[in-house]
Amino acid sequence: MSSSSTKNIERLIEQLEKERASFEEEACPLLSWQIDSFASCYDLLRENAESLEKRSKQRRSERLRARNFLVDVFLAIGPEVFLLCVFAAPISKLEKISSRDAIPKLRTWWKTTSNPHGLTVVATELCEAKSIRALISSCQKRKFSEISTDAGKGVCSFKVWQY
């Protein structure tokens, strides 16, 4: 892991901690900037090949990396850390974080910190209301692999498709 990757993850965890600390045991309504951050993330998860095609190659790549990171966080850790990531960093920052390096560190952080009940309630309700699990499932379906073999020639090819 590079030192810049380590610094990005450390900064993210610092921001996650600040966001986590803003939640209490009781659920509170989200602030307007939190709603805006979630809406931006929601739009990111809803993007498809057609909407991505309208963006430059660089922006497509950045958005796909950020989306993949958020999908990995949701699936590997849960809706609470997913929501904290949405609030803690804009898409332009999330796309710079490697899931491979970050997920183990985020899991460790999450297991060793207190988890306010209010955060769990808000994350669960918001993710259920916006069908985040279904969106994440559709994101995963957009990424699939295909293995084809030509048994007569002993040739095997492997293709990975992502859009």
C-alpha positions as CSV (number, residue, x, y, z in Angstrom):
1,M,0.0,0.0,0.0
2,S,1.4,3.4,-1.0
3,S,1.8,6.2,1.5
4,S,-0.8,8.3,-0.4
5,S,-3.3,5.5,-0.1
6,T,-2.6,5.1,3.6
7,K,-3.1,8.9,4.0
8,N,-6.3,8.9,2.1
9,I,-7.7,6.1,4.2
10,E,-6.5,7.8,7.4
11,R,-8.2,11.1,6.4
12,L,-11.4,9.2,5.5
13,I,-11.5,7.5,8.9
14,E,-11.0,10.9,10.6
15,Q,-13.9,12.3,8.6
16,L,-16.0,9.1,9.3
17,E,-15.3,9.6,13.0
18,K,-16.5,13.2,12.9
19,E,-19.7,12.2,11.1
20,R,-20.3,9.2,13.5
21,A,-19.8,11.5,16.5
22,S,-22.6,13.8,15.1
23,F,-25.2,11.0,15.6
24,E,-26.8,10.3,18.9
25,E,-28.7,7.4,20.4
26,E,-32.0,8.9,19.1
27,A,-32.5,9.3,15.4
28,C,-32.6,12.9,14.2
29,P,-33.6,14.3,10.8
30,L,-30.8,14.7,8.3
31,L,-29.5,18.2,7.7
32,S,-29.9,19.7,4.2
33,W,-26.2,19.1,3.2
34,Q,-26.5,15.5,4.3
35,I,-29.6,15.1,2.1
36,D,-27.7,16.6,-0.8
37,S,-24.8,14.3,-0.3
38,F,-27.0,11.3,-0.2
39,A,-28.9,12.5,-3.3
40,S,-25.5,12.7,-5.1
41,C,-24.6,9.2,-4.1
42,Y,-28.1,7.9,-5.0
43,D,-27.6,9.4,-8.5
44,L,-24.2,7.8,-8.8
45,L,-25.7,4.3,-7.9
46,R,-28.5,4.8,-10.5
47,E,-26.1,5.6,-13.4
48,N,-26.2,3.2,-16.3
49,A,-24.1,2.7,-19.5
50,E,-26.2,5.3,-21.3
51,S,-25.9,8.1,-18.7
52,L,-22.2,7.3,-18.2
53,E,-21.6,7.5,-21.9
54,K,-22.5,11.2,-21.8
55,R,-19.4,11.8,-19.6
56,S,-15.8,12.0,-20.5
57,K,-13.8,8.8,-20.2
58,Q,-12.0,10.2,-17.2
59,R,-15.2,11.2,-15.4
60,R,-16.7,7.8,-16.2
61,S,-13.7,6.1,-14.7
62,E,-13.8,8.3,-11.6
63,R,-17.5,7.7,-11.0
64,L,-17.2,4.0,-11.5
65,R,-14.3,3.8,-9.0
66,A,-16.3,5.8,-6.4
67,R,-19.4,3.7,-7.0
68,N,-17.4,0.5,-6.7
69,F,-16.0,1.7,-3.4
70,L,-19.4,2.6,-2.0
71,V,-20.8,-0.8,-3.1
72,D,-17.9,-2.6,-1.4
73,V,-18.4,-0.6,1.8
74,F,-22.1,-1.4,1.9
75,L,-21.7,-5.1,1.2
76,A,-18.6,-5.6,3.4
77,I,-19.4,-3.4,6.4
78,G,-23.0,-2.3,6.2
79,P,-25.3,0.6,5.7
80,E,-24.0,2.7,8.6
81,V,-20.5,3.0,7.3
82,F,-21.8,3.4,3.8
83,L,-23.9,6.4,4.9
84,L,-21.0,7.8,6.9
85,C,-18.8,7.6,3.7
86,V,-21.5,9.4,1.8
87,F,-21.5,12.2,4.3
88,A,-17.7,12.2,5.0
89,A,-16.3,12.7,1.5
90,P,-17.5,13.8,-2.0
91,I,-17.3,11.4,-4.9
92,S,-14.1,13.1,-6.1
93,K,-12.4,11.9,-2.9
94,L,-14.0,8.5,-2.6
95,E,-12.8,7.5,-6.1
96,K,-9.2,7.9,-4.8
97,I,-9.6,5.2,-2.1
98,S,-8.8,1.6,-2.8
99,S,-11.4,-0.8,-1.5
100,R,-8.7,-3.5,-1.2
101,D,-6.7,-1.3,1.2
102,A,-9.6,0.5,2.9
103,I,-12.1,-2.2,3.7
104,P,-10.0,-4.1,6.3
105,K,-9.1,-0.8,8.0
106,L,-12.7,0.4,8.0
107,R,-14.0,-2.9,9.4
108,T,-11.4,-2.7,12.2
109,W,-12.4,0.9,12.9
110,W,-16.1,0.1,12.9
111,K,-15.7,-2.9,15.2
112,T,-13.7,-0.8,17.8
113,T,-15.9,2.3,17.9
114,S,-19.2,2.9,19.5
115,N,-22.1,2.7,17.1
116,P,-24.9,5.2,17.9
117,H,-28.4,3.7,17.6
118,G,-29.6,6.9,15.9
119,L,-27.1,6.2,13.0
120,T,-28.3,2.6,12.7
121,V,-31.9,3.8,12.5
122,V,-31.3,6.6,10.0
123,A,-29.0,4.4,7.8
124,T,-31.4,1.5,7.8
125,E,-34.5,3.6,7.1
126,L,-32.9,5.7,4.4
127,C,-31.3,2.7,2.6
128,E,-34.6,0.8,2.7
129,A,-36.6,3.8,1.6
130,K,-34.3,4.3,-1.4
131,S,-33.8,0.6,-2.1
132,I,-30.0,0.9,-1.9
133,R,-29.6,-2.8,-1.6
134,A,-31.4,-3.3,-4.9
135,L,-29.4,-0.5,-6.6
136,I,-26.2,-2.1,-5.3
137,S,-27.3,-5.5,-6.6
138,S,-28.0,-3.9,-10.1
139,C,-24.5,-2.3,-10.0
140,Q,-23.1,-5.8,-9.4
141,K,-25.0,-7.2,-12.3
142,R,-23.5,-4.6,-14.6
143,K,-20.2,-6.1,-13.8
144,F,-20.0,-9.7,-14.9
145,S,-17.7,-12.2,-16.4
146,E,-18.0,-14.7,-19.2
147,I,-16.0,-17.8,-19.7
148,S,-16.1,-19.5,-23.0
149,T,-14.3,-22.7,-24.0
150,D,-13.6,-24.4,-27.2
151,A,-13.3,-27.9,-25.9
152,G,-12.2,-29.3,-29.3
153,K,-9.2,-27.0,-29.5
154,G,-8.4,-26.9,-25.7
155,V,-8.8,-23.1,-25.8
156,C,-10.3,-21.1,-22.9
157,S,-11.0,-17.4,-23.0
158,F,-12.1,-15.2,-20.2
159,K,-13.7,-11.8,-20.6
160,V,-14.7,-9.3,-18.0
161,W,-17.4,-6.8,-18.9
162,Q,-18.2,-3.7,-17.0
163,Y,-20.4,-0.8,-17.9
